[in-house]
Amino acid sequence: MQKRQIQTLIGLAVVVAFTFMLSSINAAEKSTDVAKASSKTTTGKATTGKIAPQQRIQFEQVKAKAHMQELEERMFRLSNLIRESQPEDAARLLLGLRKAREQLILDRMGEASKMLDKLKLDQASKEQKEILVLLEELKKLLLTADIGLELKLEQLRKLINSRETLSKLLKKEELQLSNTLDQKDKKQNKKDLQALETSEKRNQKSAETLGQLLREYGAASNGICKSLSGAGKCMGGACKKLGESQPKPASTEQKKAIEHLSKAQLDIKKLEEQLRKEVESLVRQRVMDQIQDMITQQRQVRDVTTKLQARVLQKQKQALVAVRRLAATEEKIIDLCSESIELCELTQFSLVLPVALGAVREQMEFVNEGLIHSKADVEMIKDQQQIEEDLQALLDAMIEASRPSNKQGGGQCKGCKGNRNKLLAEVKMLRWMQQSVHKRTDNLDKQVDQKKISETAVKERIDLLTVRQKEIDTITGRLHSLTCPHCLAGGE
């Protein structure tokens, strides 16, 4: 029974996405007709009982919103129902519900409906496309097999946001202390002290709110919550002293608050690092799988482009349309690449890989632009093949980095005891990046000599190459600073 309910829920998620997709397509493709029909309906007399096109589209939009509302309600009810018997699925549903509400999908659907009502068709179409992306992400989350990893990644994202919030709070409290100390050397100004008291109350509220958010991590965050609670109490004491026009005792309380916040900051960094270590191997494997998917899909795009090449040269309409359709597949590959980059940056298991994938994504975007304009010449096919080769080079380096290191099997540095295979993989990716920049620079030089590229395009390409070269220099320096002398010497 419970399995059927979960299947029904997931099926409903698909219905939401599909219904909204139809609404989006109708709004985008029929916007001109809707405007004309609306004008005729409002200015002329109604001669038939037909429903105006914009009303039909709006009805689909309202229906999609109703599906989404039902989905949220079912996720909540079902998570409570299966909490004890199927805790993993219950966590999946709650995570999906939280995602949907954080991204305001239901509210955005309502806004899109209002836009359609006011015939703001371009805005409605844009909004619908953005919501479609969110729905696809939600559907993917509900269907994912490894919900444990998703939950930990979500925790890591929230932990990073909490750390950034804490860092800002610490700076604000340090500023409060500085301003309070200034008051000691001045003639007491009640207005200034009241302003400081108001700011201190805001800081206290922020510390309390942050502590509440971090309680969901359970025992792991007890120390952090205790420090934040201590900071809040000290801020409260500072507020009281500022209200009594006593800046010196207030500054003492603020110093204690800063000590508590600094300790919380150190502890939250440790918890963040612990979470990263827990998910590193799983995320690494997921990124490898995603790169393999990108290679497969890019090869399919290249195969179709190659088959259509001759017909495109003859300007056959069907072939031109078919090439433009390939842009949708290329966009999916770009999205997958962006997801891989986000995972790399989130878990920080590699310094080089996110930047390297960013360079490949740039090439994908050039290819996508060409496909949109029905380009299927030799250069386009070469560019597609180059993307495949670049992705394969990165995948090979990742496979090497995944090899375990130990005293018997090799790969372990005798100094830092770290995995030298990871270091070698990073260096290989750096080498690939430098070769890629050199190759692209050389190709650009040839295009300029042959006058095959405009001055504007040349400037754009040079700017991109300059950014990439600076990134390579920066990462090389960071990698060197994190590498021990034994690793550099190459000894096991």
N, C-alpha and C positions, 0 to 999 in steps of 0.2 A: 504493500500500500504506500509506504513512504517513498519507495523508489519511483512509483508511478507519479507521486506528487512532485518529486524533484524533476522528473522528465517533463511533466506538465509545465512546471515553472520555466525550465530551460526553453521548452517549446514556445512559451509565451514571450520570452526574451527575443526569440527569432522573429515572432510575429510583429513585435514592436519595431524591430529594425527594418523588417520588410515593408510594413505599412508606412513607416516614415520615409523609406526610400521611394516608394511610389509617390507620396506627397511631394517629396523634394523634386523628383523628375517632372511631375506635372507642373509644379510652380516654376521650374526653370525653363521648360520647353514651351509652355503655353502662356508665358507672361504677357506677350504682345496681344494675343487673342483675348486674354482676360480683360486687359485694359480697354480694348475696343468694345467687347461685349458689355462691360460695366458701364461704359459711356452711353451706349445705346439703351441699356436698361433704365438708367437714371434720367435720361433726357427725353426718351420717347415713351409711348404708351406700350404696355405689355400686351402683346398680341397672342402669345401662346402660354401654356402652363409649364414651359421648360425651366429648369433651374439654371441660373447663370453659372458659367464656368468657375468664377472665383468662389462661389458658394460651395460647389462640389469639392474644390481643392481645400477650402477651409473646413469642410465636413471631415475630410480625410485627416486633416491636421488635428482636429478636436478628437477624432477617434483614436489617433496615435497617442495623444495625451492621456486619454482614458485608459488605454492599454498600459501605459507607463505607470500610471497611478495604481492600477490593479497589481502590476508587477511588484512595486515597492511594498504594498500591503501584504502580498503573498510571501515575499521574502521574509518579512518580519514575523508573520504568523508561523510560517514553516520552520524558521530557525528556532523558535521557542519550542515547537512540537518535537523536534529531533535533537535538541541540545544534548540530552543524555545518551541516547542510543547511537547518534551519528554526529559527534562533536566536530569532526572535520568539515562535514557538509554544512553544519550550522554556522561554523566560522566563515565558510565560503559565502553563504547567503548574507551574513551580517556585513562582511567586507564589501560585497556587491551593493548592498543598501547604502552603506556609508559613502561609497564612491559616487553613487547616483545622486545622493543629496549634497555632497560636497561640490559636485560639478553642476548642480542646479539644473539637471536635465529636464525635470518636470516644469520648472519655472520658465526655462528657455523655450520649451514647446508652447507654453502659453503666450510668450512674447511673439513667437513666430505666427501664431494664430491671429494676434492683434495686428501684426504687420500685413497679413493677408486681407484682413477686414478693411484696412486703410489703403489697400492696393499698393503697398510698398513692396513690390514683388521682388526687386533685386535684393533688398535687405533680407526679405523672408527666405529667399533661395540660399543666400550666403549663410544665414543662421541655421537653416536645415542641414546644409552640408556639414557644418561644424558639429551639430548634434549627432548626425549619422556617425561621425568618427568616434564620438563618445559612446554611442550605443554599441559600436563594433568592439570597443575596448571592454565594455561591460559584458557583452556576450562572451568574449574571449575569457574573461575572468571567471564567469559562471561555468564555463566548459573546461577550464584548465585542469589537468590531472594532478599537478603538483601545487596544491593550495598552500601547503606548509611553506614553500619557498615564497609564494606571493604574500603571505602574511608577514614573513620576516622582512621582505623588501619594503612592504608598506610601513612596518615598524621603523626600518632604517630611514626611510624618507621623513617620517615624522620626527625621528630623533635628530636628524640633521637640521630640520626646521626649528626644533626646540633649541638646539645649540646656537643657531644663528640669532634666535630671539633672546636667548640668555646673554649672548655677546653684546647685543645692542643695549640690553638692560644694564649690564655691567658698566658700559661706557656712560650711560645716563646717570648712574649712581656716582660714578667718579666725577662727572661734571657737577652733580649736586654737592658733593663734598668740596670741590674747588670753590663753588659759589658761596657755600656756607662759611668756609674759612675766610673768604673775602669780607664777609659781614663782621667778623671779629675785629678787623682793623678799621672799620668804619663806624660812624655814628649810627646806632641802630635805626633802621628804617622799617617801620611796621609793614608797609606795603610790599617791600622786597621780601621780607620774611614770610608774609602770607603767600606770595607767589612760590617761594621755595617749599612751603608746606603743601601747597596744592600739587606741585610736581612730585614731592615725596610720596604723597598718597597714590598718585598714578603708578609710581614705581612699585609700591607695596602691592597694589592690585595686580600688576603684571606678574610679580613673583608668586602670588597666591594662585593665579590662573595657570601659570606654567607648572606649578607643583601638582595641580589637579590633573593636568594633561599627562604628566609623567607617571602618575600612579598606576596607569594601565600596564606598565611593564613589571608590576609585581615586586617581588623581593629584590630583583636586580637594580631597581631604582630607589630603594629605601634610603640609601645614603644621600642621593641627589635631592629627594623630596625633603629630607631632614634639614639639609643645608639651605634649601629655598625657604623652608618654614622659619628657620633661624634668621635668614635675611629679612623676611617679612616682618618678624617681631622687632628687629633692630630698626627697620624703616618706620614702623609704627611708633617706636620710642623717639626717633628723630622728629617725626611729625609733632608729637606732643611737645617736645622741647622748642621747636620752631614756633609753635602756637603760643608758647609762653615767653617768646622773644629771648631764647637762650641758645644762640648759635654754637657756642663752644661745646656744651654737652651734646648738642645735636650732631656736631661733626664727629664726636667719639662714637656715637651710635652708627653713623654712616660708614665709618671705617670698619666697624665690625660687620656691617651688612656686606661691604665689598669683600671682606675675607670669606664670608659664607658663600657669596656668589662665585668667587674665584675657585673655591673648593668644588662647588657644584659643576663648574665648567670643566675642571679636570676629570671629575667622575663621569660626566656625560660623554667626554671624549673616549674614555676607557670603555664605556658601554657600547659606544658606536663602533669602536675597533673590534670589540668582541663579536658583535653582530656581523660585521664584515667577514671575519674569519669563518664564522659559521656557514655563511652562504657562498663563500668564494668558489669552491669547487663546483657547486651546482650552477652558479651563474656563468662560470667559465664554460661549462658544458652547454648551457643554453645558447650562449653567444656563438659557440662553434657550430651548433645545429642551425642557428639563424644564418650564419655565413654560408653554410652548405646549401640552405634553401635559396639564398640570394644567387649563388652560382648557378643552381639548377634553373631558376626562373629567368635569369639573365641569358642563359644558353638558349632557352626556349624563345625568348624575344629575338635573339640573334638569328636563330634558325628561320623564324617566320619572316624577318626582315630580308634575309638572303633570298628566300623563295619569291618575295614580292619585288625584289630589286629591278628585274627586267621590266615588269609591268608598270612599275612606278615611273621608270624612264620614259615609257610610252604614254604617260599621263592618263592611264586608265583610272576612271573614277572609283571603281570598287577597290582597286589596289591602294589608292590614296587614302580612302576611308579606313581600310584595314590597317594601314600603318598608323593612322591617328589613334585607332583603338588600342594599339600596343602601348600608347602613352599611359593608359590606365594601369597596365601591368607594371610598367616601369615605376610609376608612382608608388605602387605597393612595395616594390623592392626598396625604394627610397625610404618609405615608412619603416620597413624592417631594419634597414641600416640605422635609421635614427633611434629606433628602440634599442639596438645593440650598443650604440654610443651612450645612450642614457644609462644602461645597465653597467657599462664599463666605468662611467664617471661616478655612478652611485656607489659601487662596491670598491672602486680604486684598485682592482687586481692587476691593472697594467697602466703604466704611464703613457706608453706609446700608442697602444691600440686605438683609443678613442680619437686621437688626432689623425692616425692613419686611415681609419674608417671615414673620418670627415673629408679627407682628401679624395677618397673613392666616391663618396656621396656627391662631391662637386662634379665629378665626371658623369655620374648618373643623371644629375640635373641637366647637364649639357645634352646628353643623349635624349632625355625626356623632352627637352625643348625642340630638338630636331624632329622627334617623332610627332609632336603636336603639329609641326609644319610639313608632315608627310615626307620627311627626308629619309631616303633608303639607299644612299650611294655607298661607294666603297669606303669612304672615310667614316661614315656612320657605323658600318659593320666592323671596321677596325677598332673604333672606340668601344663598341660593345664587347668585342673580344678582349680588349685591354682590361676592361672592368673585371671580366671573368678571371683573367690571369692575375690581376692584382689581389682579388679576393682569395684566390687559391694560395698565393704567396703568404698572405696573412694567416690563413687557416693552417698551412703547414708549420708556420712559426708557433702558432698556438698549440698544435699537437705536440711539438717538441717541448714546449713549456710545461705541458701536462705530465711529462714523464717524471715519475717519482725520483727523489734523490735519497741516497743512503750511502753508508760507508762501504758496503759491499758492491752495490750496483753503480756507484759513481754518481757524479752530479752534485755532490755536497761540498761546499767550500770548507776548507780546513780551518779558516779563520772565523768567519761569522756563522758557520754551520748552515748557511742559507742554501737555497736551491739554485745552483749555477745554471741549470737548464732554463730557468725563467729569465735570468740575465741575458743569456745567449739569444733567447727568443726576442727579447726587447731590442737587443743590438741588431738582430736581423731585420726586424721591422723598421728600425731607424735607417738602416742601410737601404731597404726598399724605398722608404720615403725620399731619401736623398736621390736615389736613382730616378724615381718618378718625377721629382722636381726638375732634375737635369734633362730628362727626356722631354718633358713638357716645354721647358725653356728652349731646347734645341728645335722642337717642332714649331714653336711660335716664331723663332728666328727665321726658319725656312719660309713660313707663311708670309712674314713681313717682306722678305727678299722677293718672293714671287707675287707680292701685292694681292694676296688672296684674303686679306683681312682688313677691316676698317680701323682707323686710328682709335675710335672709341673702344672697339673690341680689344685692340692691343693694350690699351690702358687698363681695361678691366682684368685681362689675363695677367698682366704684369703685377697688378695690385694683389691678385690672389696668390701668385707665385711668391711675392715678397712676404706675405703673411705666412705661407707654408714654410719658407726658409727660416723665418724668425722662430716659428714654433719648433722646428727641428733643432735650432741652436739652443733654445730654452730647455727643451726636454733632454738634450744631450748633457747639458750642465747639471740638471737635476738628477739624472741617472748616475752621473759620475760622482756627485756628492753623496749618493745613497749606497755607493759600492765600496766595499772594503778593499784594502791593498792586496789581500790574498786572491780575491776574485779577479782583480785587475791583472795580477801576475799570472793567472791561469792555472794555478796549482790546485790539485784536488785536496 
